[in-house]
């Protein structure tokens, strides 16, 4: 469940409290430049670990948004749950979808 902080997208790598980080966390650490898609739009982001100050703030936001995160933290034992911050990086690609299709997603009647 992503959190939004201005233009930043914040991801909590809780893995439901498992003992290991989720695979997507390792993928983002290895390849931090990503394209996110939402509402027929795309944007390029750069992922980085949250600073300790950011981690505390984002963890509070995460638990307020979804209280289950507190149980995940208790369940994962010694593993620290990473938080990644994705910030806009570079030009934004054109909207998704068929370029010949109107925004409504329905062909124009003629």
N, C-alpha and C positions, 0 to 999 in steps of 0.2 A: 504494500500500500504506500504509494509515494506521498510525500508531504511537499507542499509548495511554500517557498519563502521568497517572495518577489519573483524574479526571473529564475531563481534556482529551484531545482528538483532535488529532493532529499530522499535517499533510500536507506532503509534500515535492514542490515543483513542478518536478521534474527534467525533464519532457518528454523522457525518454530521452536527455538530452544535446543536444537540438536547440538551435538558436541563439535561439529565442524561447520565452517563457513559455507554458505550456499555456493554452488558452482558459478552462478552469475556474478558473484562478488569477485571471484578469481578472474573471470573473463573481463570484467571492467577494469581490474587492476592491471591486467596484461595489455588491454586495448582500451584506453580511457576515452578516446574520441568516438562518440556514438551519435546515432540519429534516433531521436524519439519521435513517435507519431501519436497524434491525438486529434480528434475532431477534424479529420481530413487535412491536417496540417503536419508538417515535419519541421524539426529544428535540430541543429547540430549542437551537441553539448560535450563538455570535457569533464570527466569524473575525477574526483580527488577525495582522499580521506578527510573527514571533518577534523578541525583542530580540536583540542580538548575543550576549549570554551564553547565552540559550536556543538560538539558532541553533547555536552550537558544541556544546552538549550534545545537541541533537536530531540534528545531523548525525552525531555519533559513534554515537548509537543507531541511526540509519537505516543507516549503513554496516555496523554489527554485525549488523543484521537482514537486510540485503540488500547484499552486497558490490558488486553491480553499480552502486550509486550512485557509487562512486569513479570508475568508468569514465565515467559520465554527466558528472560534474564535469569530468573531463579533456577530454571531447568537446565541451562547450558553449562552450569558448573564454573570452571575456571576460565572458560572462553569469554573474552571480551567481545561484545557484539559491535561490529564495525558499522559506522554510518558513513555513507558516501554523499558528497555534494556534487551535483551536476550543474555546471554553469554554462550559459550560451557561449558558443565558440564558432565563429565564422559565419559565412552567409547562410541564410535560411533557404533551403530548396523550395521549389514551387509546391503548391498543394498536391495532395495525393489524389489518385483517381484518374479517370479517363479525361484527357484534356478537351475532348469533344462533348463531354457531358456537363450540363449546367450544374450549378451548386446544389440544386434541389435533388440531384441524383436521378431525376426522371428525364427521359428524352423530351425535347421540345416537340409539341404536336404541330403539325403543319399541314 
